[in-house]
Amino acid sequence: MHAKILIIGACGQIGTELTKQLRKQYGTDAVIASDVRKGSAEFVNSGPFEVVNALDFNQIETIVEQYNIEEVYLMAALLSATAEKNPAFAWDLNMNSLFHVLNLAKAGKIKKIFWPSSIAVFGPTTPKENTPQYTIMEPSTVYGISKQSGERWCEYYHNIFGVDIRSIRYPGLISWSTPPGGGTTDYAVDIYHKALNDGKYECFLSEETKLPMMYMDDAIRATISIMEAPAENIKIRSSYNLAGISFTPDEIAAEIKKHIPEFTISYEPDFRQKIADSWPSSIDDAEAREDWDWKHNFDLESMTKDMLEHLRELGN
Protein backbone atom coordinates (compact mmCIF):
# COMPACT_ATOMS: atom_id res chain seq x y z
CA MET A 1 0.00 0.00 0.00
CA HIS A 2 1.38 3.35 -1.05
CA ALA A 3 0.95 6.40 1.19
CA LYS A 4 -2.29 8.31 0.59
CA ILE A 5 -1.85 11.18 -1.89
CA LEU A 6 -3.86 14.40 -2.24
CA ILE A 7 -3.74 16.34 -5.51
CA ILE A 8 -4.92 19.94 -5.18
CA GLY A 9 -5.82 21.41 -8.57
CA ALA A 10 -6.44 17.99 -10.08
CA CYS A 11 -8.68 19.27 -12.89
CA GLY A 12 -5.98 21.44 -14.46
CA GLN A 13 -3.75 20.67 -17.43
CA ILE A 14 -1.06 18.89 -15.39
CA GLY A 15 -3.30 17.71 -12.56
CA THR A 16 -5.55 15.66 -14.84
CA GLU A 17 -2.63 13.71 -16.30
CA LEU A 18 -0.88 13.40 -12.95
CA THR A 19 -3.99 11.99 -11.27
CA LYS A 20 -4.38 9.32 -13.97
CA GLN A 21 -0.75 8.24 -13.78
CA LEU A 22 -0.53 8.20 -9.98
CA ARG A 23 -3.72 6.09 -9.80
CA LYS A 24 -2.30 3.74 -12.40
CA GLN A 25 0.90 3.33 -10.37
CA TYR A 26 -0.40 3.32 -6.81
CA GLY A 27 -4.07 2.33 -7.08
CA THR A 28 -7.22 4.39 -7.51
CA ASP A 29 -8.08 4.63 -3.82
CA ALA A 30 -4.60 5.83 -2.85
CA VAL A 31 -5.02 9.08 -4.81
CA ILE A 32 -7.57 11.68 -3.75
CA ALA A 33 -8.18 14.25 -6.49
CA SER A 34 -9.48 17.69 -5.55
CA ASP A 35 -10.25 21.01 -7.17
CA VAL A 36 -12.26 24.15 -6.49
CA ARG A 37 -15.01 22.76 -8.72
CA LYS A 38 -15.80 19.43 -10.32
CA GLY A 39 -14.30 18.63 -13.70
CA SER A 40 -15.77 16.22 -16.23
CA ALA A 41 -18.08 13.53 -14.88
CA GLU A 42 -15.73 10.86 -16.22
CA PHE A 43 -12.78 12.31 -14.29
CA VAL A 44 -14.70 13.01 -11.07
CA ASN A 45 -16.20 9.51 -11.03
CA SER A 46 -12.92 7.71 -11.79
CA GLY A 47 -11.84 7.70 -8.12
CA PRO A 48 -12.04 9.63 -4.86
CA PHE A 49 -12.77 13.31 -5.55
CA GLU A 50 -13.32 16.23 -3.19
CA VAL A 51 -14.24 19.85 -3.87
CA VAL A 52 -11.49 21.83 -2.14
CA ASN A 53 -10.64 25.52 -2.32
CA ALA A 54 -6.84 25.80 -2.28
CA LEU A 55 -7.20 29.09 -0.40
CA ASP A 56 -9.14 27.49 2.46
CA PHE A 57 -6.71 26.10 5.04
CA ASN A 58 -9.45 24.40 7.06
CA GLN A 59 -10.80 22.56 4.01
CA ILE A 60 -7.36 21.23 3.13
CA GLU A 61 -6.65 20.22 6.74
CA THR A 62 -10.00 18.40 6.98
CA ILE A 63 -9.29 16.35 3.83
CA VAL A 64 -5.74 15.58 4.99
CA GLU A 65 -7.08 14.26 8.30
CA GLN A 66 -10.10 12.48 6.79
CA TYR A 67 -8.02 10.44 4.33
CA ASN A 68 -4.78 10.19 6.37
CA ILE A 69 -2.91 12.00 3.60
CA GLU A 70 0.89 11.74 3.65
CA GLU A 71 1.81 13.32 0.30
CA VAL A 72 0.40 16.44 -1.35
CA TYR A 73 0.84 17.57 -4.94
CA LEU A 74 -0.14 21.25 -5.00
CA MET A 75 -0.97 21.93 -8.66
CA ALA A 76 -3.42 24.83 -8.19
CA ALA A 77 -2.14 28.09 -9.73
CA LEU A 78 -3.06 30.96 -12.00
CA LEU A 79 -0.78 30.72 -15.06
CA SER A 80 1.28 33.44 -16.73
CA ALA A 81 -1.07 35.11 -19.23
CA THR A 82 -4.16 34.70 -17.03
CA ALA A 83 -2.33 36.02 -13.97
CA GLU A 84 -1.44 39.27 -15.76
CA LYS A 85 -5.16 40.00 -16.05
CA ASN A 86 -5.79 39.52 -12.33
CA PRO A 87 -2.52 40.12 -10.43
CA ALA A 88 -3.95 40.37 -6.90
CA PHE A 89 -5.88 37.10 -7.15
CA ALA A 90 -2.90 35.38 -8.81
CA TRP A 91 -0.63 36.37 -5.94
CA ASP A 92 -3.22 35.27 -3.38
CA LEU A 93 -3.82 31.87 -4.97
CA ASN A 94 -0.23 31.07 -5.91
CA MET A 95 1.26 32.06 -2.54
CA ASN A 96 -1.34 31.32 0.13
CA SER A 97 -2.16 27.86 -1.18
CA LEU A 98 1.55 27.07 -0.80
CA PHE A 99 1.66 28.46 2.76
CA HIS A 100 -1.33 26.31 3.73
CA VAL A 101 0.41 23.12 2.62
CA LEU A 102 3.82 24.13 4.02
CA ASN A 103 2.25 24.86 7.40
CA LEU A 104 0.45 21.50 7.46
CA ALA A 105 3.80 19.82 6.80
CA LYS A 106 5.50 21.96 9.45
CA ALA A 107 2.83 20.77 11.92
CA GLY A 108 3.66 17.15 11.02
CA LYS A 109 0.35 16.45 9.26
CA ILE A 110 1.97 15.87 5.80
CA LYS A 111 5.20 14.00 5.15
CA LYS A 112 6.05 15.10 1.60
CA ILE A 113 5.03 17.90 -0.80
CA PHE A 114 5.38 18.46 -4.52
CA TRP A 115 5.05 22.07 -5.65
CA PRO A 116 5.68 23.11 -9.27
CA SER A 117 7.77 26.12 -10.16
CA SER A 118 8.33 27.39 -13.71
CA ILE A 119 10.78 28.93 -16.16
CA ALA A 120 8.78 32.11 -15.42
CA VAL A 121 11.11 32.64 -12.40
CA PHE A 122 13.69 33.83 -14.92
CA GLY A 123 13.56 37.29 -16.46
CA PRO A 124 14.99 39.51 -19.18
CA THR A 125 18.38 39.76 -17.41
CA THR A 126 18.76 35.96 -17.15
CA PRO A 127 21.18 34.29 -19.61
CA LYS A 128 18.84 32.97 -22.33
CA GLU A 129 20.85 30.05 -23.71
CA ASN A 130 21.38 27.02 -21.47
CA THR A 131 20.06 28.94 -18.48
CA PRO A 132 21.92 27.54 -15.46
CA GLN A 133 20.39 26.28 -12.23
CA TYR A 134 21.85 29.20 -10.27
CA THR A 135 21.61 32.49 -12.13
CA ILE A 136 20.10 35.97 -12.18
CA MET A 137 16.37 35.86 -11.51
CA GLU A 138 14.40 39.03 -12.08
CA PRO A 139 10.96 37.83 -13.21
CA SER A 140 8.77 40.41 -14.91
CA THR A 141 5.37 38.71 -14.55
CA VAL A 142 3.07 38.19 -11.57
CA TYR A 143 3.28 34.44 -12.16
CA GLY A 144 7.08 34.50 -12.20
CA ILE A 145 7.28 36.71 -9.10
CA SER A 146 4.98 34.36 -7.19
CA LYS A 147 6.94 31.29 -8.29
CA GLN A 148 10.29 32.82 -7.36
CA SER A 149 8.93 33.83 -3.96
CA GLY A 150 7.52 30.33 -3.56
CA GLU A 151 10.91 28.78 -4.27
CA ARG A 152 12.47 30.83 -1.49
CA TRP A 153 9.74 29.82 0.97
CA CYS A 154 10.10 26.13 0.03
CA GLU A 155 13.81 26.25 0.71
CA TYR A 156 13.21 28.15 3.97
CA TYR A 157 10.65 25.66 5.28
CA HIS A 158 13.01 22.80 4.42
CA ASN A 159 16.05 24.40 6.06
CA ILE A 160 14.31 25.74 9.16
CA PHE A 161 11.48 23.25 9.77
CA GLY A 162 12.71 20.14 7.94
CA VAL A 163 9.77 20.06 5.52
CA ASP A 164 10.33 17.52 2.72
CA ILE A 165 9.30 19.60 -0.27
CA ARG A 166 10.35 18.90 -3.85
CA SER A 167 9.97 21.09 -6.91
CA ILE A 168 10.82 21.38 -10.59
CA ARG A 169 10.73 24.40 -12.88
CA TYR A 170 8.43 23.29 -15.65
CA PRO A 171 9.10 24.55 -19.16
CA GLY A 172 6.12 24.97 -21.51
CA LEU A 173 4.04 21.79 -21.38
CA ILE A 174 2.32 20.17 -24.34
CA SER A 175 -0.54 17.71 -23.94
CA TRP A 176 -3.14 16.19 -26.26
CA SER A 177 -5.65 15.33 -23.53
CA THR A 178 -6.39 18.73 -21.97
CA PRO A 179 -7.07 22.10 -23.61
CA PRO A 180 -4.67 25.06 -23.28
CA GLY A 181 -4.77 26.56 -19.78
CA GLY A 182 -3.89 30.23 -20.22
CA GLY A 183 -0.11 30.03 -20.40
CA THR A 184 2.21 31.86 -22.78
CA THR A 185 3.60 28.57 -24.11
CA ASP A 186 0.12 27.19 -24.83
CA TYR A 187 0.40 28.14 -28.50
CA ALA A 188 2.32 24.87 -28.83
CA VAL A 189 -0.81 22.97 -27.75
CA ASP A 190 -3.34 25.02 -29.69
CA ILE A 191 -1.36 24.81 -32.92
CA TYR A 192 -1.97 21.04 -33.18
CA HIS A 193 -5.73 21.42 -32.66
CA LYS A 194 -5.95 24.20 -35.25
CA ALA A 195 -3.77 22.29 -37.72
CA LEU A 196 -6.17 19.34 -37.67
CA ASN A 197 -9.42 21.32 -37.50
CA ASP A 198 -8.69 24.40 -39.63
CA GLY A 199 -5.48 23.64 -41.53
CA LYS A 200 -4.09 26.98 -40.38
CA TYR A 201 -3.03 28.78 -37.21
CA GLU A 202 -2.48 32.41 -36.20
CA CYS A 203 0.29 32.47 -33.63
CA PHE A 204 0.39 35.07 -30.84
CA LEU A 205 4.21 34.83 -30.70
CA SER A 206 6.70 35.75 -33.42
CA GLU A 207 8.07 33.00 -35.66
CA GLU A 208 11.57 33.09 -34.09
CA THR A 209 10.49 32.98 -30.43
CA LYS A 210 12.41 30.00 -29.11
CA LEU A 211 11.16 28.63 -25.77
CA PRO A 212 11.90 25.56 -23.63
CA MET A 213 9.11 22.98 -23.96
CA MET A 214 8.31 19.47 -22.80
CA TYR A 215 5.81 16.80 -23.75
CA MET A 216 3.37 16.08 -20.93
CA ASP A 217 4.41 12.40 -20.70
CA ASP A 218 7.93 13.50 -19.79
CA ALA A 219 6.70 16.15 -17.34
CA ILE A 220 4.51 13.65 -15.47
CA ARG A 221 7.36 11.16 -15.33
CA ALA A 222 9.70 13.84 -13.95
CA THR A 223 7.14 14.84 -11.32
CA ILE A 224 6.69 11.31 -10.02
CA SER A 225 10.41 10.53 -10.28
CA ILE A 226 11.48 13.42 -8.06
CA MET A 227 8.87 12.41 -5.47
CA GLU A 228 10.04 8.78 -5.52
CA ALA A 229 13.73 9.68 -5.18
CA PRO A 230 15.37 9.16 -1.76
CA ALA A 231 15.31 12.39 0.29
CA GLU A 232 19.10 12.52 0.46
CA ASN A 233 19.30 12.68 -3.35
CA ILE A 234 17.21 15.88 -3.47
CA LYS A 235 19.95 18.42 -2.89
CA ILE A 236 18.06 21.45 -4.23
CA ARG A 237 15.03 22.44 -2.15
CA SER A 238 14.08 25.59 -4.05
CA SER A 239 13.35 24.07 -7.47
CA TYR A 240 15.23 22.07 -10.11
CA ASN A 241 15.74 23.23 -13.68
CA LEU A 242 14.06 20.77 -16.04
CA ALA A 243 14.70 20.59 -19.78
CA GLY A 244 13.16 18.74 -22.68
CA ILE A 245 13.17 20.40 -26.10
CA SER A 246 13.43 23.99 -27.32
CA PHE A 247 11.86 25.18 -30.57
CA THR A 248 10.28 28.17 -32.33
CA PRO A 249 6.74 28.44 -33.78
CA ASP A 250 8.38 28.23 -37.21
CA GLU A 251 10.06 24.92 -36.31
CA ILE A 252 6.94 23.31 -34.85
CA ALA A 253 4.95 24.44 -37.93
CA ALA A 254 7.55 22.81 -40.20
CA GLU A 255 7.28 19.55 -38.26
CA ILE A 256 3.45 19.61 -38.48
CA LYS A 257 3.70 20.17 -42.26
CA LYS A 258 5.43 16.80 -42.58
CA HIS A 259 2.12 15.26 -41.46
CA ILE A 260 -0.31 17.90 -42.80
CA PRO A 261 1.36 19.37 -45.92
CA GLU A 262 -1.38 21.97 -46.52
CA PHE A 263 -0.98 23.49 -43.02
CA THR A 264 -0.18 27.22 -42.91
CA ILE A 265 0.82 29.52 -40.07
CA SER A 266 0.62 33.31 -39.70
CA TYR A 267 1.88 35.57 -36.93
CA GLU A 268 0.12 38.25 -34.90
CA PRO A 269 2.14 38.78 -31.69
CA ASP A 270 0.13 40.11 -28.73
CA PHE A 271 0.90 40.94 -25.07
CA ARG A 272 2.22 37.41 -24.53
CA GLN A 273 5.19 38.18 -26.78
CA LYS A 274 6.65 40.42 -24.07
CA ILE A 275 6.26 37.62 -21.54
CA ALA A 276 7.94 35.11 -23.85
CA ASP A 277 10.80 37.53 -24.55
CA SER A 278 11.61 37.62 -20.84
CA TRP A 279 12.07 33.85 -20.64
CA PRO A 280 15.01 31.57 -21.54
CA SER A 281 15.27 29.86 -24.92
CA SER A 282 16.96 26.74 -23.52
CA ILE A 283 17.60 25.27 -20.07
CA ASP A 284 20.57 23.52 -18.44
CA ASP A 285 19.21 20.80 -16.14
CA ALA A 286 22.47 19.03 -15.26
CA GLU A 287 21.61 18.97 -11.53
CA ALA A 288 18.32 17.12 -12.08
CA ARG A 289 20.06 14.61 -14.33
CA GLU A 290 22.80 14.02 -11.76
CA ASP A 291 20.79 14.07 -8.51
CA TRP A 292 17.76 11.95 -9.45
CA ASP A 293 18.63 10.52 -12.88
CA TRP A 294 16.28 12.68 -14.94
CA LYS A 295 16.23 12.31 -18.73
CA HIS A 296 13.59 13.23 -21.29
CA ASN A 297 12.25 10.80 -23.90
CA PHE A 298 10.45 12.99 -26.46
CA ASP A 299 11.95 15.27 -29.10
CA LEU A 300 9.99 17.56 -31.46
CA GLU A 301 9.58 14.85 -34.11
CA SER A 302 8.30 12.09 -31.79
CA MET A 303 6.11 14.53 -29.84
CA THR A 304 4.43 15.84 -33.00
CA LYS A 305 3.73 12.33 -34.25
CA ASP A 306 2.23 11.30 -30.89
CA MET A 307 0.18 14.50 -30.51
CA LEU A 308 -1.43 14.21 -33.95
CA GLU A 309 -2.16 10.50 -33.53
CA HIS A 310 -3.94 11.05 -30.21
CA LEU A 311 -5.87 14.11 -31.39
CA ARG A 312 -7.07 12.22 -34.47
CA GLU A 313 -8.26 9.40 -32.22
CA LEU A 314 -10.23 11.97 -30.21
CA GLY A 315 -11.91 13.12 -33.42
CA ASN A 316 -10.09 16.42 -33.94
N, C-alpha and C positions, 0 to 999 in steps of 0.2 A: 504493500500500500504506500503510494506516494503521499507526501504531505499535502494537505488541502490548500488549494490555490484560489485566490480571488483576483479577477481581472476587472479593473475599474476603467470604464470607457471601452467596453467589449464590442460595441456596435460600430466603432470607427473603422477606418481603412486597415490599420494594423491589427486592432483588437479582434476583428472578425476572424482573420486568418490565424492569429495567435491562439484564439480559443479553440478552433478546430484542431490545430496541431497538438496543443497540450492535451486535449481530451483523447486524441488518437494515441498519444504516448502514455498517458497516465491514467486513463479511464474517465468516462463521462462524469461520474459523480465526484471525482477529485477536483474538478474545475468549476468554480462558481463564476458565471459571467454576470456582469452588472453594467448598467448605464443609466443615465438620467431619464431615459424613456425607452420603451420597448422597441426593438428593431423588427425585422421581418418575423412573421409567425414561425416560419421554418427554423430560424436561428434561435428564437426565444424558447421554442419547444424541444430543442435538441439536447437539453440538459438543464441543470439548475440555473435559474436566472432570477436576479433581484433588481428592482428599480432602486438605484442609489444615486444621490446627488453628491458628486465628488467634493462639493463645498460644504457638505454637512458632516462634521466630525462625528456626531452621535450616530448617524446612520451607518457610517463606515464601521465604527466601533461595534455596533450591534450585530452587523453581519459577520465581522471577524469573530466575535464571541459565539454567535449562533452556530457557525459552521466549523469552529476550531481552526480558523485560517492560520497557516504558518508562513505562506509566501504571498506577496501582493505584487501584481504587475499594474503599475499606474499609467494607463495609456490615455487618460482624459487630458485634452489640451485644445486650445484654439490655435490653429496653424497660422503660418506667416501672413498670407494675403488677407485672410479673414480677420486676424488680430489687428491689422492696421486700421480696419474700419471700426473697431471697438476696443481701443487700447486699455481702458480701465477694467473692463470685464476680462480681457485676455490676461492681464496681470493678476487679477483676483483668482481666476480659475487655475492658471498655470502655476502660481506660487502657493496658494493656500491649500490646494489639494495635496501638494507635495508635503507641506508642513503637517497636515493631518496624519499622513502615513508615516512620516519620520517620527512624529511624536508617539504614535502607537508602538513603533519599533523600540523607541527609547524607553517606553514603559514596559517593554518585555512581552507585548501582546502579539508581535509579529517577529518572525526569525530572519526573514530575507525579503528584500525589496528590489524590483526592477523598475527603473525610471528612465525613460528615453530622453536623451538630449538630441542635438541636431547640428548640422553644419552652419545653421543660422547663428551660432555663437561667434563665428568669425565675422570680420567686417572688412571694409574697404582698405584698411591698412595691413591686413593679414597677407602674408605671401600666398599668391594664388595657385602656384604650381607645387604639387606635392606638399601641401600644407602640413607642417609637422604637428606632432601631438602637443608640444609646448611651444606656443608662439604668441604673437600679439593678438589680442581679442578685443575688438572695439565694435560690437554689433550695432547695427543702425536700425534694427526693427524691434518692435515690442516683443515679438516672439523670441528673437535672439537674445534680447536683454533678459527676458524671464528665464530662458534656458541657461544662460551664463550664470545668472544669480543662483539658479537651482543647482548647478554643478558645485558652486562654492559651498552651499548649504549641505549637499550630500557629503562632500569631503569633511566638512566640519562635524556633522553628526557621526560620521565614522570615526574620526580621530578623537573626538571628545567623549562620545557616548557608546562607541563600539558598535554602532548600527551597521549591519551587513547589507549595504546598498551597492547595486551594480548598475552601470549605465554605459550606453554606447551613443555616439553621435551619428544618428542616421543621416545618410545622404538622401537625395530624392528617391522615393520608393515607387515602384511600378508594379501594379497588380491588375489581373484580368477580372477578378471576382468582385471588386468593390468599385464604385464610381469615384471620381476625383473628389478630394476632401477640402479644397480651398487653399492648397499650398502652391507656391511659386513654381515648383518642379512638376506640378500635375499636368502640364501640357504633354508630358511624355506618357501619360495614361490616356488622355483625351484624344491624342493624335491617332491611336490605334482604332478607337471607336469610330472616329470620323472617317478614317481611311476606308473602313469596311462599309459604313452606312452611306457616306456622301461621296467618297472618292476624292475628297479634298479637305484641307484643313487650313484655317487662318490662325497662325501662331502669335501669341501675345509676347513672345521674346524674339529678339533678332536672330538671324540665321547662324551667327557665329558665337552665340552664347553657350560656352562650354561649362557644364555643371556635373558634379559627381552624382551618380545614380546607382541604384541597386534593384535587382529583381526581388519581388516580395519573398519568394522562396528562400533566397539567401538571407534576407533580413530576419525572417522568422527563425531560421536555423541559427543565426548569430545570437539572437535574443535568448533562445533556449540554451545554447552552448555556454554563454557567459554565466547563466544562472546555475548550470550543472557543474561548472568548474569548481575545484576545491578553493576554499576561501583564500588560502595562502597564495594561490596563483594570481588572484586579482590584486595587482599592485597599484592600480590607478583607481581611486575612489571618487574622482570627479566624473569623468566620462572618457571612454576610449574612442579615438578616431576609428572609423570603419570605412573601408573602401570597397567598391565593386568595379564599376565602369564609368568612364567619363565620355560624354559625347555632346555634340551640338544638335539643334533642331535640323540642320541641313544633313547631318550624318544619319540621324534616325529616319528622316524622310527617304534618304537614298536606300537604306536597308529595307524599308517598307516597300519601295518600288520594285525590289527583287521579287516580291510576292504579289504585289498589286501594281503592275506596270503603268496603269493609267492614273495613279495617284498623283495629285499636285498639292503643293504647299505654298502659301503666301504669308507675308509677315506684316503685323500691325502691332508693334510693341506698345504696351500700356504701362501703368504704374508698377507692375511687377518686374519690369525690366530693371528698374533702379534697385530693387531688392536683389535680383539675380546678379547684378554687377558688383554687389558688395560681398558675394560669396566666393569661395575657392572654385577653381576649375578641376582640380584633382587633389586627392588626399593621400597622405602617407600614414598607413596603419600598421607600421612595423611592430608596435608594442602589442597590439591585439593578436597579431600573428605569432609573436613570441610567447606571450603570457598564457594564452588559452587556445593556441593552435587554430586561430581563425584562418579560413581561406574561402574565397567566393567560387561559385561553380559556373555562373552564367556570364557570358559576354553579350555584346549587342546583337550578334547574329543569332545565337541560341535563344536569347530572350525574345527577340522579335518573332521567331518561328513559333515559340511556345505561346506567346500572347495571342497571335492571330489564330492559332489552332483552337485555343480555348474559347475565344470570343466567337468564332464561327460555330462552335458547338452550342454556345448559348443563344445562337440565332441572331447575332449582330450582322 
